[in-house]
Amino acid sequence: MDLGISGKKAIVCASSRGLGRGCATALVEAGCAVVINGRDKAVLATTAEAIRAATGVTVTAVAADVSTAEGRAALLEACPAPDILVNNNAGPPRRDYTELDREAMIAGVIANMITPIELIQAVMPGMAERGFGRIVNITSLSVYMPIEGLDLSSGARAGLTAFLAGVCRTVADRNVTINNILPGKFDTDRLRGGFERGAKAAGIPVEQEVARQKQAIPAKRFGTSEEFGQACAFLCSAQAGYITGQNLLLDGGLFPSGF
């Protein structure tokens, strides 16, 4: 399927690995000129080379922390007039809410709510003027379903969702859309990092914990960054211009809801 976005310019935040990398790769495959981003220069360079080797297309790599003003400025310098923005950032580490001090809470809100809003403020006028814009925010299943220890991440991402619910409707007539993708359990470094912790808490081998988590998902498997990226690319497509203000839940059926 031709997504109708060949030649469009895209910024994909936190895309050196995991779900962000899946989104960047899918957009490159759709013909976009993509700026990828990460804090680790070596990992970012490896990802850039892997995408080039797989697609024959060179991506622009910007090593920066998107949570900082300097990081956002570097991304916008590399791509001053993006047609597509994929907001992504690491969430706060798992921690009981009683252990969160003010500094940690502010940092979490900056990373997962304020940063994407500031990037949207920067790119929205140009998108509206050109008559095309696609913004996708990678949030979390935890926006719908509480996950123990991720209260700060959940709250910040839910705040972003509510904030943009009104914003998206002010630019829909300019062919600019804002949507959110809510990942469940995907086979990423973050998920794999939790297996050992879960196994230790349950007093079982890691392999058994992996199997237990898969069995809890109706699809009986973890998602892949590739399929996540393809869903993101569709929301960025010309055909998705009538979809805005929506939360696309990708979780293999884990969240039990009829609506």
N, C-alpha and C positions, 0 to 999 in steps of 0.2 A: 504494500500500500504506500503510495506516494503521499507523504504527510504535508506537502506543499510549503515546506520551510527551507528548502535548499537555498543557500546563500544568506540566510539569516545569521545574525551574530548573537552568540550566547555566552553568558557567564554562569558557570556552575561552581558554587562555593563548596569548599571542603570535599574535593573530588579526586583526591589522590588515591583513595581506596574506598571500598564498600559501596554503599548505595549511591553516593555522589559520583563515584567512578562509573557506575552502571549508567547513570543519567548522562554523563558526559559522552560516553561511548555511543549510546543510542542516538544522541543529537548529532554527533559526527557522522554516523551512518546515515542519518537523514539529510545530510548535506550542509549542516551548519558549520560556521567558523566558531570554534569553541575555545574559551579561556578556562583552563582548569586551575585549581588552587589547592594548596595544602601548606602546612607549617614545616614539614620535613622535606628539605630540598632534595635529598637523595631519593626518597620514596616518590616524590612528585616527578622527578626526572625519569625514574623507571616507568611510572605510569604513562607519561607523555610518549616515551619510546614504544611502549606496548601498544598504545592506541595507534600510533603511526604505523607500526609493523602490521597490525591487524587490518587497518583500513586504508593505508597509503596516504593518510591525511595528517599533516602536522598541526598539532594544537599549540596554543600559547600557554606556557606555564608561569604562574605567578606564585612564588613562595611568600606567604604572608598569613598572619592571623587575622581572619576576617572580622573578629570581634573588636579590633582596634581601628581607630580612625585612619591610621597609616595603612593598614591592610586593605581597607575599603578603597582608599584613594589609589592604591596600587592597582587594584582590580579595574577601577574605572578609568585609570590612565591607559591600561592595556586594551580596554574596550569602552570608549566613551559613550557610545550610543547603542547599547544592546537592545535587541529585539526580544530576547528571552533571558529571564533571570531565574535560576534555580537556587533558592535559599536553603542552605544546609549548614549545620554546625554541630560539633560534639556537644552532647548533653552533660550535665553535672554528674559526677560519680555517684553511684548508689550510696545513700546515706540516710539513716533514720532522721526524721524531721527534727527530733529533739537535739540533734548534734549540729544543726545548721545555725551558724551565727549570721549576723547582719551582712558581713562582708561576702560570705558565700552565697547568700540569697541574692544580693545585688549582682554578683558576677553571673549567676545563673540566668537572671532576667535579662541582663545585657546580652549574653550569648544567644539566648533562644527566643527573645522577643524584640528587644530594642535594635539589635544589629540588623535583622531582616527588614524591620520597618525603616531604618535609616537608608538601607540600600534601595528600598522601594521608593522612598522620597526622592532619591537621587535620579532614578531611571524613569519614573512614571511620566514626567512632563514630556520627555522626548518620545516615549512610546505613544502617548496620546496624540501628540502633534503629527507623528508619522502614520497613525491609523492602524498600528499593529503592535501588540505587546502580549507576551505570555509570561506570567509569574507563577511559579510553582514552589510551594514551601514544603519541605520535608519535615513533618512533625512526628507524631507517634500514636500508636494504638492507645497509649496511656491517656490521651486526651479524652477518650471515651471510657476506658476501663482502668481504674486505679491499679498501679503496680507498686508493690511495697518497696520503699526506699527510693523511688523516683518521683517523689512528691514535688520537688522543686522543678524538675524538668517538665512534669505534667502541667504544673501551674503556669509556667512561663509559656509553654506551647499553646495551652488553652487560651491564655491571654492574647497571644498573637492571632489565634483563630478568631476570637471575638472582635478584636480591633479591626481586622481586615474584612470582616463580614459586611461592615458598612462601607468601607473604602471601595471595595470591589464594585459596588453598585453605582458609584459615582463616575466610573470610567468605562462601563460596559458598552456605552454607545459610541466609544472611540475604538472599538475592537481590541480592547485591553482586558484580559481576564486574569483573575487571581484565584488559584485553587490550592488545596493542600492534599498531600499524600500521607496517609497514616500507616507506616509499616508495623507489622506484627513481628514475628520471629524470622529474621532473615539470616542466612549463613554469612555472617560478617565477623570481623575481629571482636567487636563489642559483644556479640552473642556468645562466641566461643570462650571469651574471657570469663563468662559467668558460669560455665559448666563446672569448673573445679570448685567454685564457691558453693554452688548448689549441691554438688556431690558430697562435699564436706559437711554441709548442714544436715543432709539427709542420712549421712553415714553409709553411702553406697559408692561403688566405683564410678568414675567419670563416664565410662561407656554406658552404664545403666542410666545415668542422669540424662545423657543425650537421648537415649531411647525413650525415656519417660517424657521428656519435653516434646518429642515428635508425636508421641501417642496422644498427647493432650490437644493436638491440632487436628481438626477434622480431615485436612488434606494429608495428614500423616507424614509431613515433610516440612523442612524449612524452605523459605523462599530464597530465590537467587537474585543477586544484584542485576543480572541481565534482564530478568522479567520485570523487575522494578523499573529499570531504566526505560524499557519499552513503554510502560504505562505512563511514565513522565513525558516521554517524547510525544505520545498521543495528546496529552493535555496541552502540549506546546504547538500542536499542529494547526494548520489552517482550518481543518474540519471541526476543531473543538472550540470555535469562536462563540458558540451558544452555551458553553459550560462555564459558569463562574460562581464563586462563593461556595464551592462544594468541597466536601471531605471524602476523598477516595480511600477507603479502607482496604489495604492489601494484607491479609492475615491468614489466608487459608481457611477461613471460617471460624477462627478462634473466638472472636467476640460474638456471643449469642444474641442476636437481635433480629427482629422482623422488619425493622425500619431503619 
